[in-house]
């Protein structure tokens, strides 16, 4: 199992796979991935059965999580409890986000 990761390598691997999301770590107690949404793109995710945390690496957008709505940018950290409706929108700059699930995403 790998213990160290470089975002540049994760970007390359995600792009090569042609997906918006790349899971790069999976354990029974947590999983982690890199999620990218293009400028003007739509976030179609649904509520998850796990708590999750986002760390915005780059980009600008808004996020609605439950009844809260806020602008997000590089450095923003967001907690979303399990089963809460949430999504990014009004993506004005490509959004690149680290996503952490506890327990592992199902």
C-alpha atoms as an extended CHARMM CRD file, in Angstrom:
* protein
*
       106  EXT
         1         1  UNK       CA              0.0000000000        0.0000000000        0.0000000000  PROA      1               0.0000000000
         2         2  UNK       CA              1.2000000000        3.4510000000       -0.8800000000  PROA      2               0.0000000000
         3         3  UNK       CA              1.6180000000        6.0130000000        1.9360000000  PROA      3               0.0000000000
         4         4  UNK       CA              2.6950000000        9.1290000000        0.0180000000  PROA      4               0.0000000000
         5         5  UNK       CA              0.9210000000       10.7960000000       -2.9030000000  PROA      5               0.0000000000
         6         6  UNK       CA              1.7140000000       13.6970000000       -5.2330000000  PROA      6               0.0000000000
         7         7  UNK       CA             -1.2120000000       15.6810000000       -6.6000000000  PROA      7               0.0000000000
         8         8  UNK       CA              0.6030000000       16.0500000000       -9.9310000000  PROA      8               0.0000000000
         9         9  UNK       CA              0.7150000000       12.2430000000      -10.2870000000  PROA      9               0.0000000000
        10        10  UNK       CA             -2.9220000000       11.9070000000       -9.2160000000  PROA      10              0.0000000000
        11        11  UNK       CA             -3.9260000000       14.5240000000      -11.8130000000  PROA      11              0.0000000000
        12        12  UNK       CA             -2.1290000000       12.6050000000      -14.5500000000  PROA      12              0.0000000000
        13        13  UNK       CA             -3.6670000000        9.2780000000      -13.5070000000  PROA      13              0.0000000000
        14        14  UNK       CA             -7.1760000000       10.7960000000      -13.3310000000  PROA      14              0.0000000000
        15        15  UNK       CA             -6.8240000000       12.4400000000      -16.7400000000  PROA      15              0.0000000000
        16        16  UNK       CA             -5.5060000000        9.2090000000      -18.2880000000  PROA      16              0.0000000000
        17        17  UNK       CA             -8.5730000000        7.3750000000      -16.9700000000  PROA      17              0.0000000000
        18        18  UNK       CA            -10.9150000000       10.0260000000      -18.3950000000  PROA      18              0.0000000000
        19        19  UNK       CA            -12.9600000000       10.3160000000      -15.1970000000  PROA      19              0.0000000000
        20        20  UNK       CA            -13.8550000000       13.2570000000      -12.9700000000  PROA      20              0.0000000000
        21        21  UNK       CA            -13.0550000000       11.2250000000       -9.8450000000  PROA      21              0.0000000000
        22        22  UNK       CA            -10.0150000000        9.1190000000       -9.0170000000  PROA      22              0.0000000000
        23        23  UNK       CA            -10.0280000000        7.1120000000       -5.8200000000  PROA      23              0.0000000000
        24        24  UNK       CA             -6.4140000000        6.7770000000       -4.7080000000  PROA      24              0.0000000000
        25        25  UNK       CA             -6.8130000000        5.3110000000       -1.2240000000  PROA      25              0.0000000000
        26        26  UNK       CA             -9.2130000000        2.7050000000        0.1680000000  PROA      26              0.0000000000
        27        27  UNK       CA             -9.2220000000        1.2180000000        3.6530000000  PROA      27              0.0000000000
        28        28  UNK       CA            -12.1840000000       -0.1450000000        5.6320000000  PROA      28              0.0000000000
        29        29  UNK       CA            -12.2130000000        3.0050000000        7.7870000000  PROA      29              0.0000000000
        30        30  UNK       CA            -11.7390000000        5.6230000000        5.0470000000  PROA      30              0.0000000000
        31        31  UNK       CA            -11.2280000000        6.3230000000        1.3730000000  PROA      31              0.0000000000
        32        32  UNK       CA             -9.8310000000        9.3190000000       -0.4860000000  PROA      32              0.0000000000
        33        33  UNK       CA             -9.9900000000       10.6480000000       -4.0000000000  PROA      33              0.0000000000
        34        34  UNK       CA             -9.3170000000       13.5380000000       -6.3460000000  PROA      34              0.0000000000
        35        35  UNK       CA            -12.4380000000       15.1470000000       -7.8480000000  PROA      35              0.0000000000
        36        36  UNK       CA            -12.2670000000       17.6420000000      -10.7120000000  PROA      36              0.0000000000
        37        37  UNK       CA            -15.1000000000       19.6760000000      -12.2110000000  PROA      37              0.0000000000
        38        38  UNK       CA            -14.5340000000       21.9200000000      -15.2430000000  PROA      38              0.0000000000
        39        39  UNK       CA            -15.4140000000       25.5960000000      -15.3520000000  PROA      39              0.0000000000
        40        40  UNK       CA            -19.1230000000       25.7740000000      -16.1580000000  PROA      40              0.0000000000
        41        41  UNK       CA            -19.5250000000       22.0620000000      -15.3420000000  PROA      41              0.0000000000
        42        42  UNK       CA            -22.2550000000       20.3640000000      -13.3370000000  PROA      42              0.0000000000
        43        43  UNK       CA            -21.7800000000       18.3560000000      -10.1580000000  PROA      43              0.0000000000
        44        44  UNK       CA            -24.1970000000       15.4220000000      -10.2940000000  PROA      44              0.0000000000
        45        45  UNK       CA            -23.2340000000       13.6800000000       -7.0720000000  PROA      45              0.0000000000
        46        46  UNK       CA            -25.8810000000       12.3590000000       -4.7070000000  PROA      46              0.0000000000
        47        47  UNK       CA            -25.7980000000       12.1230000000       -0.9070000000  PROA      47              0.0000000000
        48        48  UNK       CA            -23.3620000000        9.5260000000        0.3900000000  PROA      48              0.0000000000
        49        49  UNK       CA            -23.8400000000        7.0450000000        3.2070000000  PROA      49              0.0000000000
        50        50  UNK       CA            -20.5640000000        8.2120000000        4.7730000000  PROA      50              0.0000000000
        51        51  UNK       CA            -19.3870000000       11.4490000000        6.3380000000  PROA      51              0.0000000000
        52        52  UNK       CA            -17.0290000000       13.2590000000        4.0090000000  PROA      52              0.0000000000
        53        53  UNK       CA            -14.5830000000       16.1190000000        3.9650000000  PROA      53              0.0000000000
        54        54  UNK       CA            -13.4700000000       18.1980000000        0.9950000000  PROA      54              0.0000000000
        55        55  UNK       CA            -10.2970000000       20.2430000000        0.6450000000  PROA      55              0.0000000000
        56        56  UNK       CA            -10.3110000000       22.6230000000       -2.3320000000  PROA      56              0.0000000000
        57        57  UNK       CA             -6.8700000000       22.5550000000       -3.9890000000  PROA      57              0.0000000000
        58        58  UNK       CA             -7.7190000000       25.0450000000       -6.7360000000  PROA      58              0.0000000000
        59        59  UNK       CA            -10.6140000000       26.6990000000       -8.4910000000  PROA      59              0.0000000000
        60        60  UNK       CA            -13.6720000000       28.7580000000       -7.5950000000  PROA      60              0.0000000000
        61        61  UNK       CA            -17.2900000000       27.7310000000       -7.2130000000  PROA      61              0.0000000000
        62        62  UNK       CA            -20.1900000000       27.7190000000       -4.7990000000  PROA      62              0.0000000000
        63        63  UNK       CA            -21.3070000000       24.7740000000       -2.7190000000  PROA      63              0.0000000000
        64        64  UNK       CA            -24.6650000000       24.0170000000       -1.2280000000  PROA      64              0.0000000000
        65        65  UNK       CA            -24.6710000000       21.5470000000        1.6550000000  PROA      65              0.0000000000
        66        66  UNK       CA            -28.0000000000       21.0480000000        3.3630000000  PROA      66              0.0000000000
        67        67  UNK       CA            -29.2860000000       24.5570000000        4.1180000000  PROA      67              0.0000000000
        68        68  UNK       CA            -25.8260000000       26.1720000000        3.9090000000  PROA      68              0.0000000000
        69        69  UNK       CA            -24.5270000000       27.8250000000        0.7450000000  PROA      69              0.0000000000
        70        70  UNK       CA            -21.0790000000       29.3660000000        0.4070000000  PROA      70              0.0000000000
        71        71  UNK       CA            -18.4040000000       30.4050000000       -2.0820000000  PROA      71              0.0000000000
        72        72  UNK       CA            -15.4010000000       28.0410000000       -2.1150000000  PROA      72              0.0000000000
        73        73  UNK       CA            -11.8470000000       28.5250000000       -3.3740000000  PROA      73              0.0000000000
        74        74  UNK       CA             -8.3500000000       27.1300000000       -2.8310000000  PROA      74              0.0000000000
        75        75  UNK       CA             -7.8790000000       26.4190000000        0.8610000000  PROA      75              0.0000000000
        76        76  UNK       CA            -11.5630000000       25.9160000000        1.6930000000  PROA      76              0.0000000000
        77        77  UNK       CA            -12.3600000000       22.8570000000        3.8380000000  PROA      77              0.0000000000
        78        78  UNK       CA            -15.9220000000       21.5210000000        3.8240000000  PROA      78              0.0000000000
        79        79  UNK       CA            -17.5110000000       18.8770000000        6.0530000000  PROA      79              0.0000000000
        80        80  UNK       CA            -20.6300000000       17.0780000000        4.8050000000  PROA      80              0.0000000000
        81        81  UNK       CA            -22.4300000000       14.6580000000        7.1100000000  PROA      81              0.0000000000
        82        82  UNK       CA            -23.7170000000       11.3570000000        5.7550000000  PROA      82              0.0000000000
        83        83  UNK       CA            -26.9830000000       11.5160000000        3.7780000000  PROA      83              0.0000000000
        84        84  UNK       CA            -26.9170000000       15.3310000000        3.4000000000  PROA      84              0.0000000000
        85        85  UNK       CA            -27.7270000000       16.6850000000       -0.0710000000  PROA      85              0.0000000000
        86        86  UNK       CA            -24.7910000000       18.6920000000       -1.4110000000  PROA      86              0.0000000000
        87        87  UNK       CA            -23.2640000000       19.8360000000       -4.6790000000  PROA      87              0.0000000000
        88        88  UNK       CA            -20.8580000000       22.3170000000       -6.2230000000  PROA      88              0.0000000000
        89        89  UNK       CA            -22.3050000000       24.8210000000       -8.6910000000  PROA      89              0.0000000000
        90        90  UNK       CA            -21.5030000000       28.1030000000      -10.4170000000  PROA      90              0.0000000000
        91        91  UNK       CA            -18.0210000000       26.7500000000      -11.1560000000  PROA      91              0.0000000000
        92        92  UNK       CA            -16.1280000000       29.7610000000      -12.5200000000  PROA      92              0.0000000000
        93        93  UNK       CA            -12.6240000000       28.1740000000      -12.4660000000  PROA      93              0.0000000000
        94        94  UNK       CA            -11.8030000000       24.4720000000      -12.8420000000  PROA      94              0.0000000000
        95        95  UNK       CA            -12.3700000000       22.9630000000       -9.4110000000  PROA      95              0.0000000000
        96        96  UNK       CA             -9.9030000000       20.4210000000       -8.0470000000  PROA      96              0.0000000000
        97        97  UNK       CA            -10.8330000000       18.8910000000       -4.7130000000  PROA      97              0.0000000000
        98        98  UNK       CA             -9.4610000000       16.2230000000       -2.3890000000  PROA      98              0.0000000000
        99        99  UNK       CA            -12.3180000000       14.1390000000       -0.9910000000  PROA      99              0.0000000000
       100       100  UNK       CA            -12.1060000000       12.0130000000        2.1620000000  PROA      100             0.0000000000
       101       101  UNK       CA            -14.8270000000        9.5210000000        3.1890000000  PROA      101             0.0000000000
       102       102  UNK       CA            -15.1360000000        7.8750000000        6.6040000000  PROA      102             0.0000000000
       103       103  UNK       CA            -15.8100000000        4.9660000000        6.4280000000  PROA      103             0.0000000000
       104       104  UNK       CA            -14.8120000000        4.0490000000        2.8700000000  PROA      104             0.0000000000
       105       105  UNK       CA            -17.2400000000        5.2310000000        0.1850000000  PROA      105             0.0000000000
       106       106  UNK       CA            -19.6840000000        2.5380000000       -0.8440000000  PROA      106             0.0000000000
